[in-house]
Structures are given as structure tokens and as C-alpha cells.
């Protein structure tokens, strides 16, 4: 899949962000006109953790972390 396909899919789905390890692949001049931000996966998870803490929904962040990286982090590491 080409990067333009990823951006096109994000636009079509009305996404607010693309989580990527290489934000250089999605420069602001390509994403900004569509209201999409490129964020690193760990920043995405940290933001989710903050939001989930406010909503008392930590298990959804743990599930999200496992979906991105099934072997890490462990539930006990996140819960601490």
C-alpha cells in the first residue's frame, strides 16, 4: 500500500490522525488541508491513556496497545 493510499483512506473515513512511526511520510502540507495530524504510535497511546484515565477506561488503552504491539507492553506494566 502506498502512503497516498493511507492518506486517502484516512480522508475518506474522516480520520483526525494517522499513527505512524515515520511522520516524515505524512508532511503537514499533505495532511493539514484535510485536518489530519500524523502522530507517533507511542504519543497516540499516551494521549489515549490520559483521556482514558479521565474517563476511567484504562482497559481500552491496554487493548489498543496490544493491538499495535501484541507482545509488549504487558498489562501489568501499563497498570503501574
C-alpha positions as CSV (number, residue, x, y, z in Angstrom):
1,X,0.0,0.0,0.0
2,X,1.3,3.4,-0.9
3,X,1.4,6.3,1.5
4,X,-1.0,8.2,-0.7
5,X,-3.5,5.4,-0.3
6,X,-3.2,5.6,3.5
7,X,-3.8,9.3,3.5
8,X,-6.7,8.9,1.0
9,X,-8.3,6.2,3.3
10,X,-7.9,8.5,6.3
11,X,-9.6,11.3,4.5
12,X,-12.4,9.0,3.3
13,X,-13.0,7.7,6.8
14,X,-12.9,11.2,8.3
15,X,-9.9,10.4,10.5
16,X,-8.4,13.1,12.7
17,X,-5.0,11.4,12.8
18,X,-2.6,8.8,11.3
19,X,-0.4,6.9,13.8
20,X,2.9,6.3,12.2
21,X,6.5,5.6,13.2
22,X,7.7,7.9,10.4
23,X,5.9,11.2,10.5
24,X,8.1,12.4,7.6
25,X,6.0,10.2,5.4
26,X,3.0,12.4,6.1
27,X,4.1,16.0,5.9
28,X,1.9,18.8,7.1
29,X,1.4,20.2,3.6
30,X,-0.3,16.9,2.7
31,X,-2.2,16.3,5.9
32,X,-3.2,19.8,7.1
33,X,-5.6,20.6,4.3
34,X,-7.6,17.5,5.4
35,X,-7.5,18.3,9.1
36,X,-5.3,15.2,9.7
37,X,-2.3,15.0,12.0
38,X,0.5,12.5,11.8
39,X,1.4,11.2,15.3
40,X,3.8,8.6,16.6
41,X,2.2,5.5,18.0
42,X,3.6,6.0,21.4
43,X,2.3,9.6,21.5
44,X,-1.1,8.3,20.4
45,X,-1.1,5.7,23.2
46,X,0.0,8.3,25.8
47,X,-2.8,10.6,24.8
48,X,-5.3,7.7,25.0
49,X,-4.0,6.9,28.4
50,X,-4.6,10.5,29.6
51,X,-8.1,10.5,28.1
52,X,-9.0,7.1,29.4
53,X,-7.8,8.0,32.9
54,X,-10.2,10.9,32.9
55,X,-13.0,8.5,31.6
56,X,-12.0,5.6,33.9
57,X,-11.4,3.4,30.8
58,X,-7.9,2.1,31.1
59,X,-8.7,-1.3,29.7
60,X,-9.4,0.2,26.2
61,X,-5.9,1.7,26.2
62,X,-4.4,-1.7,27.2
63,X,-6.3,-3.3,24.3
64,X,-5.2,-0.7,21.9
65,X,-1.5,-1.1,23.0
66,X,-1.8,-4.9,22.5
67,X,-3.4,-4.4,19.0
68,X,-0.4,-2.2,18.0
69,X,2.3,-4.4,19.6
70,X,0.9,-7.8,20.8
71,X,3.9,-8.8,22.8
72,X,4.5,-5.5,24.6
73,X,3.7,-3.8,26.8
74,X,2.3,-6.1,29.4
75,X,-0.9,-5.3,31.2
76,X,1.0,-5.1,34.5
77,X,3.5,-2.7,33.1
78,X,0.7,-0.3,31.9
79,X,-1.3,-0.7,35.1
80,X,1.6,0.5,37.3
